Amino acid sequence: MNNKEIEIKLDLRQDIDNMVKLRLHRYNVKHCKYMEEHSSYTHNDRITANFGILKDEECLGGAVGYISFGWYMLTDFCIDESLRGQGIGKEIIRQIEEFAKENNCIGIQLDTWNFQAPEFYKKLGYSVWGEFKDCPPGTTHYYLYKKF
């Protein structure tokens, strides 16, 4: 780096976060017609949509996600082990898909590790579009999607 006036440093307080997102947003809107027409600075106009599994007001799991750029992004999904194999996971995914369709989503994106549920998602029609091996070491991180 030749510019002696430029400084690069770690920002542990994350003051830089919003400034970087604003600059990235401006760049993206300038170069992507879809973002220009559908995105405001709230950075991608996210719509949060979470689904809980409750019993007597106790949370026994659920799905966390949001809609962004026309896709529902499923970020976290967990069901108490005692409830697995009873169709609850399939039902939550059905409700997420229904919600996504009602909100004009193109489809759903998600990720999972080899020790979690890649086969579960494949059975429900999700396709693997990427793999990241050894993150963490000894695992495979799968990236899946389902287009409506």
N, C-alpha and C positions, 0 to 999 in steps of 0.2 A: 504494500500500500504506500503510495507516494504522497498523499495529501496529509501533511503534518498537522492540519487543523482538525482533522476528523479523529474522534475518539470512540472506541467501542468498549463498552463495559457491561458487566452483569447488572441487571436491575432486579434485585430481590423484592423490592416493594411493588413491582409491576406497574409503575407509573407509565411505562412505555406502552403498555397493552393497548389502551384506547387510541393512542396516536398511531401506532402501527396499523391497527384495524381500520382507522379512518383513511390512511394513505392507501392501504390495500383496496379498500372499498372504492375509492376514487379511481384507482387504476383499473379495477375489474369492470366498473360501470362504463368506463371509457372504451374498453376492448370487448365487451360481451353484451350483445343486444338484449338478451334475456334479462341480464342483471340491470341494464339501463331501464328497462320497462317495468320490472317487478321488484326491485330491491331499493330499500331506503337505507340510511346510515345505521339503522338499528342492527346493522350487519346481518343481512340475509333475511330479515323479517321473519324470525323464528316464531312458530306457534308451538308452545309446549303442550304435550299430550301424554300424560302418564296414566297407567292402569294399575290398580292395586288389588291384591288378594287379601281380603279381610275376613277375620272370624272374631266375633265379639269385639270389634274395633281394634284387634291386634293385627298388625301387618305381617302376613306370612309370605310375602313376596310381591312381585309385580314387574311391570315393564316401564321403563323410563325412555322417553324419546321426544322428538320434536319434528316439525315440518320445516324444511328449508329448501329453497330452489325447486319446489315441486315434488320433493321426496320426503317420505317419513323416515327419519333416521332413528333406528332403535339402538340406543346407546347402552342400556343395562337391562338385563332380564334375569330374574332369579325366582325360583319356586322352592319353598321349604322342602327338603328331601322327603319328609313324611307324606307329602301331597303329590309327589311325582308318579307318573304312570296312570293317572286318573282322568286324563283328558283336559286338565286345567290349562296347561301350556298351549295346547292346540286351540282352546277357546279364547285365550288372551290374544294369540296371533290372529285368529279370525276377527276379533273385535278391533284390533289395530288395523287390519286390512280394510275392514268396513269403514272405520274412521278416516283412513287415508283416502279411500275412494270418495267418500262424502265430501272431502276437502280437496278434491280434484288432483290428488297426487299421481305422479307417473308410476310410482312403485315404492318399495321399501328397501332400505339398505341396512345392513347390520354386520357385526363381526362376532366371532366366537373362537375359542381355542379348541384344539383337538380333544382335550379332556372335558369339554363342556358338551355342546349339543350340535355339532355340524350335521350329523345324520338326521336329527330331528328336523332341522330347517330344510334339508334336501328333500325329505319326505313330504314337506309342505309346499314344494315347488320352487324353492330358492336355489339359485345357481351360484357356484363359487366363481368369483372373478379375480381373486388374488390370494396368495399365501405368503406369509412372512415367517420363515423358519428361525428357530432359536431366539425367540423374543417372548418370554424368557427362555433361556437355554433349555433344550430338550423338548420344546413344544413347537406346535405350528399354530399360528394365528391365521384364521380364515376370514375372508371378506366375502360376503354374499349379498345378493340382491334378488328381488322379484319384481318384474315389470308387469303392470296390469294391462 
